[in-house]
Amino acid sequence: MANLQWIKGIEPSTLTPQHCQQVLDLFLNETGEVYSPASVRHLPIPKWGGNLILVNLEENEPRTIRGVLWATPFKDDIVRIAAFVIAADHQNNGLGGQAWGLFSKAALKEGYRQVQLEVKADNKDAQRFYQRRFLEIKVPLEGYYQSGLGYMMRGPLRID
């Protein structure tokens, strides 16, 4: 079994070409969304506890990125999750909940009290994951995703 762990990530603008491609592949494979390297590199994600990558600690550097949870300060007491994706072969085994817990603790420590994100309307599993963490669908988002309807979800930050 791989020794997968969420670790603090670097700013997307400093990703190596290899790591940027791994993130692009994660989005394509898990969401069907196609992004450019520039769109990933320009995400305003600071280096903090809400910037996480999933890696196998037993793998030699540079480790393959198997998941990301990238969040950024948004407005007032709201933190926005800009990206949250885990490779399919590592889903449904608690890693999403681990990432959410680490992110929530970091965000609460920084003074944030609410979390906001966007999710595809057809991604019912992700919506259930977020609803279990007290987020609610607030607004439908037409044209936000290339592949169809999305939702903006928001809710209070709580530790699982």
Secondary structure, DSSP 8 states (H G I E B T S, - for coil): ---EEEEE---GGG--HHHHHHHHHHHHHHH-----HHHHHT----SSTTEEEEEETTS-SS----EEEEEEEEETTEEEEEEEEE-GGG-SSSHHHHHHHHHHHHHHHTT--EEEEEEETT-HHHHHHHHTTT-EEEEEEEEEETTEEEEEEEEE----
